[in-house]
């Protein structure tokens, strides 16, 4: 909240400076200050911590991405698309800590809210397919993989998708997982007569 108040004060002072520059006849400085006021107003629509976290995640630095993501205190007050990206980043970075169920819930919510780029949608669906494969939902994972393949227009995720499809052939079904859990992983041996 303090950051929002500071941003409002800066925006008001920059706009006041802009009006003063034009009123006093300093047209050159007025035009320069217009660009400054555009940057300040743009900061109302884009959260800098979310942008930094997304950039760090794309660079592969997960620690810094987590640091910037934790600095966002109230993502529910953000615009819908930015809130979707915060959920997307939390699910992608925190799968180990959150567990599969919570991570899947966050990813589904982010996809429903709408991610901006097709590439981010493809990555989210690929990650969701991996979660579904781990929990034994093979058909749902295959449909998510086909959606991710359609959305990956540049072919960036081609290797990951093909690797996931190869792993899908080895994934056991949900019923086989249940049977293994009931028998505690033992293979049934036939009875001797």
C-alpha positions, 0 to 999 in steps of 0.5 A: 500500500505504501508503494501505491501511495508513493507512486501516486505522489510521484505521478501527481508531482510529475504531472504538475511539473509537466503543466508548469513546464508548458505553462511557463513556455519551456516546451522542450522540457514539457515534452521530456516530462511527458515521457517521464509521466508516461513511465510513471503511469505505466508503473500503475498497470505493470507490477515491477516485482512481477516483471522482475520475477518473470524475467528471472524465471526465464533466465533460470534463476529461481532463487531471485524469482522467488525473492521478487515473487515473495515481495508481492503482498496482495496479488488479488488486487492486481489486474487479472492478467498480472494475477494470472502470472503471479499464480503461474509463477507460484505454481512453477517455482513452488511445485516441490513445496506446494505439492502436486494438488496445490500446484495443479490448482494454481496452474488451472486458475492461471490458465482460466484467468488468461496468460498473455502469450501462447508460449506461457500457455504452452509451458503451463499446459506442459507443466500441468501435463507432467503433474497429471502424468505423475498422479496417474491421469494419462489421458488428461496428460496426453490431451494437455500435451497436444494442446501445448504442442498446438500453442508452441508455434515457434517450436521452443518446447518441441524437445520437452514435449517429445520427451514427455510423450516418450515418458507417457508410454512408460507411465502406469495407469491410475488403476495400476498405481492403486494396485501397487499401493494396495500390495505395497509395491510387491509383485504377486507371485502365483500360488504353488500347488 
